[in-house]
């Protein structure tokens, strides 16, 4: 009888503990806005080179380039092509010493266009910054093959700063880029260089 009461008591304690559950911790990064159904948070780069809005549930990979830091936000994959969406932020000339001028850098993109065509540059004033925008579509080849698996859309925003510029790139399959393009535009609009 004594063992039965002890077992019953232990079971009662265990069940009452389960019903209380564990207390939820407060999220340290609150949602600032929702863009295209995606929660956006405030993001500060590891070494303090910039801040911007970032998609909360996308993966984040920090890259170290010399003395500055860069970041890649890794988004959803397109079910049709299995190609992923990415937003990358790089600082120049830290990531490539030969590029310190945003205009000259933008004018080199004809060399990676399949038709050797220079993309049209568009300048937009965002806050107190003049941002250079352009885009390209390029083929994505099957591994070890010359067969085009699908096409990739690359959208670029170049933000000049003293002594260089920041590049924000959005990459996604051409058939699905419109789903994540508003996220890229929100990152660019909120982008604040700190150096």
N, C-alpha and C positions, 0 to 999 in steps of 0.2 A: 504494500500500500504506500509506503514511504517513497519508493522509487517512482510510482505513478504520479504522486503529487509533485515530486521534483521535476519530472519530465513535463507535466502540465504547466508548471510555473515557468520553466525554460521556454516552452512553446509560446506562452502568453507574452513573455518579455520580447521574444524574437518578433512576433506578429505586431506588437505595439511599436517596436522600433521601425519596422517596415512601413507602417502606416504614416509615420511622421515624415519619412523621406529625408533626403539630405537638403540642407538649405542651399538655394541657388546663389552663386556669387554675382555681384553686379558686373556688367560688361564695362571694362575700362575705356572702350572706344565707342561712344554712342553713334548711332546713325545720324548723319547730317542731312541727307536727302536721299530720295529714291529716283534713279534714272533708268528708264526702260525696264522697270521691274527689279532693278539691282540696287541693293542698299550700298550707299557710299559713306565712307568714314574719312576722317582727317588722317593724313599720313605724313610723317616726317622722316626724311632719309637718315640713315644711321649716323653719318658724319655731319649732318646738318647742312648739306649743300642745297636742299630744296624741300618744299612741302607742297602737297596737293591733295585733292580728293582721290580716294582709291576704292575699288570695289571690295566690299567686306569679305565676300566668300570666295574670291579668286585667290589662287596661290600666290605667294610672294617669294621671289628669289633675289637676294641682294648680291650684287656683283661688285668686286673691288677693282678699280682701275686707277693705278698710281695712287695719288693722294685724295682722290674724290671717290664718291660712291655712286653706283647706278642701281637700277632696280628693274625687274621684269615682273609684271603682273600676269599671271597665267590663268586664262579664262576657259570657257567651255569649249568642248569639241563639237564640231558640226557632224551630226549623225550620218549625213550623206557622203561626206568625203573623209571623215575622221580627222580632218585638219583642225588644229587648235587656234584659238584667238589669244593674242598676246598684246600687251602694251609695254613698251620698253622706254626707259628714260636714261639717256647718256649725256655726259658733259664733254664738250670738245673745247680745247685740244687734248684734254686728259686721255680720252679713249683713242684718239688717233692724232699724233702730234702734227701731221701735215695739214690739218684742218683747224683754222682759227676763225675763219670768216664764214658766216652762215650763207651769205649770197653765193660765194664761190663754191662752197660745198654743195648747195642745191643745184648749181649749174653742171655738176659732174654726173648727175643721175642718168643722162642719156647713155652712159657707158654700160649700165646694167639693165637697160631696157631691151627686150628681145628684138625690137624693131629699130634700135638705136635712135630713139626719139626722146627729146628732152620734154619732161612733163611741164605743163603750164604752172607757173608760180602765182599764187594769190596771196596778197598781203592784207591782213586784218588787224585792226586795232582792238586789243583785248585789255581793258583797264588802261594802264600806262605803257603797255608793251605793243610793239608792232611784231606780229607773228607771221612767218612765212609758211604757207600751207601748200602741199602738192601731194599727188598720189600716183601710183603705178600699179599695173597688174603684171605679174610675172608667172611663168609656169612652174609648177611643182612636179618634179620628175619622180617616177618610181625608182626605188633603190636599185643601183647598178643597171640602169636602163636609160634609154633616150625617149621612153614613152611618157607623155604628160599625163600625170594622174589627175590633177585638177589645177586650177589657177588660183593664185594668191593675190589678194589686194593689200597693198601697203599704203597707208596714209601717214604723212609726215607733218609735224609742226616744229619749226625751228624758232627758238626764242633767243635772240641775241642778248648777250651780257658783256660787260667790260672784259676784254681779253679773250672772248670766245662765244660760245652759245650752247644751249641745251637742245637736244633732239628728243622729241617724243614721237614714237612710232607705234602705229596700230597695224597689226598683221592678222588677217583672217582669210578663210576661203572666200573667193570672189562671190560665190553663190549665197554666202551667209554673213558677209561683213556688215550689212545694214543693222543686224541685231546688236552688235557691240560697238558700232560707230558712235552712238550717243555717249557711251562710257568714255571713249577716247576724248570726245569733245568736252566732257565734264572735267576730265583730268587736265586738259589744256587750259580751259577757262579758269580753273582754280590754282594753276601752277604758280608758285612763288619761288624764284631763285633767291638764295641767301648768300651768294658769293659773287 
